[in-house]
């Protein structure tokens, strides 16, 4: 990890400069770093995840949290009430017994204000208001490298400095929503954030339709509007809405090359069939399609012109745009964005197959019917999830 810094606040939505950062591979690299962050925390930990499974990986993270709480660190955990509903009572009680503060985000049928389709989808850990990691992966064996399986392909983005304070405030606001918690419970030491060893421009972006925030969506629209050379996108469940498609088409019209890495092996087959129906539009608009073959693809990252990138929990579909609570980091740094682009290009070269229009047209009639049916069924489900918010826009 990096050296510490002083404090100069950036306006909301602006890029902060007093940061160090690095892109982290999913699997062992991510979970080793996560455990090290927890082990080295001295004052406070915020951990918020969509899925927290009670498997080997989940128990490993839980043990680290328990050890932190025993040595006097304040620990606040929040998990999604739907995706993490299978945590056993014993597992939860073991966390709470040592003083870990754990709550679920709007458990289904138990919420005072149930919003159909709204889930806490972000994945974030902040320690001591100085270290943080924002990711697309959850706490579960399938996102980790095990003796019997390769982790799903995903990313974390580790930061130190000013941006971590902003992320801590987001965690506190989310944790406090609709429950009474004393502000003093979240107190952490004041850190000196000046004279960072390196300056990295980062901003926090969120999507949450209840709070009427569409910052990540706007970041993608801005990317398509301002890119001058090329864009490389990795996105599972890739079903871009009409506005995203319009901006993609405009970018291509300006001569911007767009490459998309999508899942070859998917955990949600209806989504994969629906995505392949969208290939028709991508081919018509000269978008280059690559399908990842090594394992399930779950990473969400985009790089523009080798200079700018966004990474986090946001999928390019209307569920992320209009329903789920999402969190990304935008990074305006040529060194880090260039490194991300090189990694993605290496994945294309080593672990993907390029889908051509010629090979796609060999799909038999039944396959095409299944793709079309999946696409329109997905649109119907997304409409049901997002209708309320669209009516309010």
C-alpha positions as CSV (number, residue, x, y, z in Angstrom):
1,X,0.0,0.0,0.0
2,X,1.0,3.6,-0.3
3,X,2.4,6.4,1.9
4,X,0.0,8.6,3.8
5,X,-0.6,12.3,3.2
6,X,-3.3,16.9,4.2
7,X,-6.7,17.7,3.6
8,X,-8.1,19.8,0.7
9,X,-11.7,19.1,-0.1
10,X,-13.0,18.9,-3.7
11,X,-16.5,20.1,-4.6
12,X,-19.1,17.3,-4.9
13,X,-18.9,15.6,-8.3
14,X,-15.5,17.0,-9.0
15,X,-12.3,15.0,-9.3
16,X,-10.2,14.9,-6.2
17,X,-6.4,14.9,-6.7
18,X,-4.9,13.7,-3.4
19,X,-5.1,10.0,-4.1
20,X,-3.0,7.0,-4.9
21,X,-4.7,4.2,-6.7
22,X,-4.3,0.8,-8.5
23,X,-6.4,-1.6,-10.5
24,X,-6.7,-5.0,-8.8
25,X,-7.5,-8.4,-10.4
26,X,-10.4,-10.3,-8.9
27,X,-9.8,-13.7,-7.2
28,X,-6.9,-14.2,-4.8
29,X,-5.3,-10.8,-5.5
30,X,-8.5,-9.0,-4.4
31,X,-9.3,-11.1,-1.4
32,X,-5.7,-11.1,-0.1
33,X,-5.7,-7.3,-0.3
34,X,-9.2,-7.1,1.3
35,X,-8.1,-9.2,4.2
36,X,-4.9,-7.2,4.6
37,X,-6.9,-3.9,4.7
38,X,-9.1,-5.4,7.5
39,X,-6.1,-6.8,9.4
40,X,-4.4,-3.4,9.3
41,X,-7.4,-1.3,10.2
42,X,-7.0,0.6,13.5
43,X,-10.2,2.6,14.0
44,X,-13.1,1.9,11.7
45,X,-14.3,-0.4,8.9
46,X,-17.2,0.0,6.5
47,X,-18.1,-3.0,4.4
48,X,-21.1,-3.1,2.1
49,X,-21.8,-5.8,-0.4
50,X,-24.7,-7.1,-2.6
51,X,-23.8,-10.8,-1.9
52,X,-22.1,-12.1,1.2
53,X,-22.1,-15.9,1.1
54,X,-21.5,-18.2,4.0
55,X,-18.9,-20.3,2.2
56,X,-15.1,-20.6,2.6
57,X,-14.5,-17.1,1.3
58,X,-17.3,-15.5,3.3
59,X,-16.0,-17.2,6.5
60,X,-12.5,-16.0,5.8
61,X,-13.7,-12.4,5.5
62,X,-15.9,-12.8,8.6
63,X,-13.0,-14.1,10.7
64,X,-10.9,-11.1,9.7
65,X,-13.8,-8.8,10.7
66,X,-14.3,-10.5,14.0
67,X,-10.6,-10.2,14.8
68,X,-10.7,-6.5,14.0
69,X,-13.7,-6.0,16.3
70,X,-12.1,-7.9,19.1
71,X,-9.0,-5.6,19.0
72,X,-11.3,-2.5,19.2
73,X,-12.0,-1.5,15.6
74,X,-15.6,-0.2,15.0
75,X,-17.0,-2.4,12.2
76,X,-20.1,-1.6,10.2
77,X,-21.4,-4.2,7.7
78,X,-24.4,-3.9,5.4
79,X,-25.5,-6.6,2.9
80,X,-28.4,-6.7,0.5
81,X,-31.5,-8.2,2.1
82,X,-32.4,-10.2,-1.0
83,X,-29.0,-11.4,-2.4
84,X,-27.6,-12.2,1.1
85,X,-30.7,-13.6,2.6
86,X,-29.2,-17.1,3.1
87,X,-26.8,-16.0,5.9
88,X,-27.6,-18.2,8.8
89,X,-28.6,-16.9,12.2
90,X,-25.5,-18.4,13.8
91,X,-23.3,-16.6,11.3
92,X,-24.9,-13.3,11.9
93,X,-25.0,-13.8,15.7
94,X,-21.2,-14.5,15.7
95,X,-20.6,-11.2,14.0
96,X,-22.9,-9.2,16.3
97,X,-21.6,-11.0,19.5
98,X,-18.2,-9.2,19.2
99,X,-19.8,-5.8,18.5
100,X,-20.0,-5.8,14.7
101,X,-22.8,-3.6,13.5
102,X,-24.7,-5.5,10.8
103,X,-27.8,-4.6,8.9
104,X,-29.6,-5.7,5.8
105,X,-30.6,-3.4,3.1
106,X,-34.4,-3.5,2.8
107,X,-35.1,-7.2,3.3
108,X,-38.0,-8.3,1.1
109,X,-41.4,-8.1,2.9
110,X,-39.8,-6.6,6.0
111,X,-39.0,-3.1,4.7
112,X,-41.0,-0.1,5.8
113,X,-40.6,1.3,2.3
114,X,-40.3,-1.5,-0.2
115,X,-39.3,-0.5,-3.7
116,X,-39.9,-3.2,-6.3
117,X,-36.6,-4.0,-8.0
118,X,-34.4,-1.7,-5.9
119,X,-31.4,-3.5,-4.5
120,X,-28.1,-2.4,-3.0
121,X,-25.7,-3.6,-5.8
122,X,-22.5,-1.8,-4.9
123,X,-19.4,-3.5,-3.4
124,X,-17.2,-1.3,-1.2
125,X,-14.8,-1.5,1.7
126,X,-13.3,1.5,3.5
127,X,-10.9,1.4,6.4
128,X,-9.9,4.3,8.6
129,X,-11.3,6.7,6.1
130,X,-8.1,6.5,4.2
131,X,-8.0,3.1,2.4
132,X,-10.8,1.8,0.2
133,X,-11.6,-0.7,-2.5
134,X,-14.5,-0.4,-4.9
135,X,-15.3,-3.5,-6.9
136,X,-17.7,-5.4,-9.1
137,X,-17.2,-8.7,-7.3
138,X,-19.0,-10.0,-4.2
139,X,-17.9,-12.0,-1.2
140,X,-18.3,-15.6,-2.4
141,X,-16.2,-18.6,-3.5
142,X,-17.2,-18.0,-7.2
143,X,-15.4,-14.7,-7.2
144,X,-12.3,-16.3,-5.6
145,X,-9.6,-18.7,-6.9
146,X,-10.1,-22.0,-5.1
147,X,-8.3,-25.4,-5.5
148,X,-11.1,-26.6,-7.7
149,X,-12.1,-23.5,-9.7
150,X,-11.0,-20.3,-11.4
151,X,-12.5,-17.1,-10.1
152,X,-15.1,-15.3,-12.2
153,X,-13.3,-12.5,-14.1
154,X,-13.8,-9.2,-12.2
155,X,-12.0,-6.1,-10.9
156,X,-11.4,-4.1,-7.8
157,X,-10.0,-0.6,-7.7
158,X,-7.9,0.2,-4.6
159,X,-7.5,3.8,-3.5
160,X,-5.8,5.7,-0.7
161,X,-6.4,9.4,0.2
162,X,-9.1,12.0,-0.1
163,X,-11.5,9.8,-2.2
164,X,-11.7,7.3,0.6
165,X,-13.3,9.9,2.9
166,X,-15.9,10.5,0.2
167,X,-16.6,6.8,0.0
168,X,-16.8,6.5,3.8
169,X,-19.5,9.3,3.8
170,X,-21.5,7.3,1.2
171,X,-21.3,4.2,3.4
172,X,-22.4,6.1,6.5
173,X,-25.3,7.7,4.6
174,X,-26.4,4.3,3.3
175,X,-26.1,2.6,6.7
176,X,-28.0,5.3,8.5
177,X,-30.9,5.4,6.1
178,X,-34.2,4.9,8.0
179,X,-32.5,3.8,11.2
180,X,-31.3,5.9,14.2
181,X,-27.5,5.8,14.7
182,X,-25.5,8.3,16.7
183,X,-23.1,10.3,14.5
184,X,-20.4,9.7,17.0
185,X,-20.5,6.0,16.2
186,X,-18.8,6.7,12.9
187,X,-16.0,8.9,14.2
188,X,-12.6,8.1,12.8
189,X,-9.2,9.9,13.2
190,X,-8.5,13.0,11.1
191,X,-5.9,12.2,8.5
192,X,-3.4,14.5,6.8
193,X,-4.0,14.2,3.1
194,X,-1.5,16.6,1.6
195,X,1.7,15.8,-0.3
196,X,0.6,12.4,-1.6
197,X,3.4,10.4,-3.2
198,X,1.4,10.5,-6.5
199,X,-1.6,12.5,-7.6
200,X,-4.5,10.6,-9.2
201,X,-7.7,12.3,-10.3
202,X,-10.7,10.3,-9.1
203,X,-14.4,11.0,-8.6
204,X,-17.1,8.9,-7.0
205,X,-20.2,8.2,-9.2
206,X,-23.5,6.7,-8.0
207,X,-26.8,5.6,-9.5
208,X,-29.9,5.3,-7.3
209,X,-33.3,6.0,-8.7
210,X,-34.9,6.8,-5.3
211,X,-32.4,9.6,-4.7
212,X,-32.7,10.5,-8.4
213,X,-29.0,10.0,-9.0
214,X,-27.8,8.9,-12.5
215,X,-24.1,9.9,-12.2
216,X,-22.7,6.7,-13.6
217,X,-25.0,6.8,-16.6
218,X,-23.9,10.3,-17.3
219,X,-20.3,9.3,-17.1
220,X,-20.9,6.7,-19.8
221,X,-22.7,9.3,-21.9
222,X,-19.9,11.7,-21.4
223,X,-17.4,9.1,-22.4
224,X,-19.1,8.4,-25.7
225,X,-19.5,12.2,-26.3
226,X,-15.9,13.1,-25.7
227,X,-13.8,10.1,-26.9
228,X,-11.7,10.9,-29.9
229,X,-10.0,7.7,-30.8
230,X,-11.2,4.4,-29.2
231,X,-13.3,3.0,-26.4
232,X,-12.9,-0.5,-24.8
233,X,-15.8,-1.8,-22.7
234,X,-16.0,-4.9,-20.6
235,X,-19.6,-5.6,-19.5
236,X,-21.6,-8.7,-18.6
237,X,-25.3,-8.6,-19.1
238,X,-24.7,-6.0,-21.9
239,X,-28.1,-4.6,-22.9
240,X,-27.6,-0.9,-23.4
241,X,-30.7,1.3,-23.5
242,X,-31.7,3.6,-26.3
243,X,-29.8,6.6,-25.1
244,X,-26.5,4.7,-24.6
245,X,-26.9,3.2,-28.1
246,X,-27.6,6.6,-29.6
247,X,-24.4,8.0,-28.0
248,X,-22.4,4.9,-29.1
249,X,-23.6,5.4,-32.7
250,X,-22.6,9.1,-32.6
251,X,-19.2,8.2,-31.4
252,X,-18.7,5.7,-34.1
253,X,-19.9,8.3,-36.6
254,X,-17.0,10.5,-35.5
255,X,-14.6,7.7,-36.2
256,X,-14.2,6.3,-32.7
257,X,-13.5,2.6,-32.6
258,X,-15.5,0.6,-30.0
259,X,-14.6,-2.8,-28.7
260,X,-16.8,-4.7,-26.3
261,X,-15.8,-7.7,-24.2
262,X,-18.8,-9.8,-23.2
263,X,-19.4,-13.1,-21.5
264,X,-18.9,-16.2,-23.5
265,X,-19.9,-18.3,-20.4
266,X,-22.7,-16.6,-18.5
267,X,-24.3,-17.3,-15.1
268,X,-27.7,-16.0,-16.4
269,X,-28.5,-17.7,-19.7
270,X,-31.6,-15.6,-20.5
271,X,-29.3,-12.6,-20.3
272,X,-26.7,-14.2,-22.7
273,X,-29.4,-15.0,-25.2
274,X,-30.7,-11.5,-25.0
275,X,-27.2,-10.0,-25.4
276,X,-26.7,-12.1,-28.6
277,X,-29.9,-10.6,-30.0
278,X,-28.3,-7.2,-29.6
279,X,-25.3,-8.4,-31.6
280,X,-27.3,-7.5,-34.8
281,X,-27.3,-3.8,-33.8
282,X,-23.6,-4.0,-32.9
283,X,-22.7,-5.5,-36.2
284,X,-24.7,-2.9,-38.1
285,X,-22.8,-0.1,-36.3
286,X,-19.3,-1.7,-36.6
287,X,-18.8,-2.5,-32.9
288,X,-16.2,-5.2,-32.4
289,X,-17.4,-8.0,-30.2
290,X,-15.2,-10.4,-28.1
291,X,-16.5,-13.2,-25.9
292,X,-14.5,-14.2,-22.8
293,X,-14.0,-18.0,-22.6
294,X,-11.9,-18.8,-19.5
295,X,-14.6,-18.4,-16.9
296,X,-17.8,-16.4,-16.2
297,X,-17.2,-12.8,-16.9
298,X,-18.5,-10.4,-14.2
299,X,-16.2,-7.4,-14.5
300,X,-17.5,-3.9,-15.3
301,X,-15.0,-1.5,-16.7
302,X,-14.6,0.9,-19.6
303,X,-11.5,2.8,-20.9
304,X,-11.6,5.8,-23.3
305,X,-8.6,6.9,-25.4
306,X,-6.2,5.1,-23.0
307,X,-6.6,8.2,-20.7
308,X,-9.9,7.8,-18.8
309,X,-11.7,4.9,-17.2
310,X,-14.7,4.0,-15.0
311,X,-14.9,0.9,-12.9
312,X,-17.2,-0.5,-10.3
313,X,-20.6,-2.3,-10.0
314,X,-22.5,-0.7,-12.9
315,X,-23.7,-2.9,-15.8
316,X,-24.6,-1.4,-19.1
317,X,-28.3,-2.2,-18.9
318,X,-31.4,-0.5,-17.6
319,X,-31.5,-2.5,-14.4
320,X,-28.3,-0.7,-13.3
321,X,-29.4,2.6,-14.9
322,X,-32.8,2.7,-13.3
323,X,-33.2,0.2,-10.5
324,X,-30.2,-0.9,-8.5
325,X,-28.0,1.2,-6.3
326,X,-24.6,1.3,-8.0
327,X,-21.2,2.7,-7.3
328,X,-18.3,3.4,-9.7
329,X,-15.1,5.4,-9.6
330,X,-14.1,7.5,-12.6
331,X,-10.3,7.9,-13.1
332,X,-8.8,10.6,-15.2
333,X,-5.2,9.4,-15.2
334,X,-3.3,8.3,-18.3
335,X,-1.0,5.9,-16.4
336,X,-3.7,4.0,-14.7
337,X,-6.2,4.0,-17.6
338,X,-3.4,3.0,-20.0
339,X,-2.5,0.0,-17.7
340,X,-6.2,-1.0,-17.6
341,X,-6.4,-0.9,-21.4
342,X,-3.3,-3.0,-21.8
343,X,-4.8,-5.6,-19.4
344,X,-8.1,-5.7,-21.4
345,X,-6.3,-6.0,-24.7
346,X,-4.3,-8.9,-23.3
347,X,-7.5,-10.6,-22.2
348,X,-8.9,-10.1,-25.7
349,X,-5.7,-11.7,-27.2
350,X,-5.4,-14.5,-24.8
351,X,-8.8,-15.5,-23.5
352,X,-11.5,-14.3,-26.0
353,X,-12.9,-15.3,-29.3
354,X,-14.0,-12.5,-31.7
355,X,-17.6,-12.9,-32.8
356,X,-17.9,-12.0,-36.5
357,X,-21.1,-11.3,-38.4
358,X,-20.4,-14.3,-40.6
359,X,-20.2,-16.7,-37.6
360,X,-23.2,-15.1,-35.9
361,X,-25.4,-15.7,-39.0
362,X,-24.7,-19.4,-38.7
363,X,-27.0,-19.5,-35.6
364,X,-29.9,-21.8,-36.4
365,X,-33.5,-20.8,-36.5
366,X,-34.3,-22.1,-33.0
367,X,-31.3,-20.2,-31.6
368,X,-32.5,-17.0,-33.1
369,X,-36.0,-17.5,-31.8
370,X,-34.6,-18.0,-28.3
371,X,-32.4,-14.9,-28.6
372,X,-35.3,-12.8,-29.7
373,X,-37.6,-14.2,-27.0
374,X,-35.0,-13.7,-24.3
375,X,-34.4,-10.1,-25.4
376,X,-38.1,-9.1,-25.3
377,X,-38.7,-10.9,-22.0
378,X,-35.7,-9.1,-20.5
379,X,-37.1,-5.8,-21.8
380,X,-40.5,-6.6,-20.2
381,X,-38.9,-7.4,-16.9
382,X,-36.7,-4.3,-16.9
383,X,-39.8,-2.2,-17.8
384,X,-41.6,-3.6,-14.7
385,X,-38.6,-2.9,-12.5
386,X,-38.0,0.6,-13.8
387,X,-41.4,2.0,-14.8
388,X,-41.9,4.0,-11.7
389,X,-38.7,5.9,-12.0
390,X,-39.1,6.6,-15.7
391,X,-42.5,8.1,-14.9
392,X,-40.9,10.5,-12.5
393,X,-38.2,11.8,-14.9
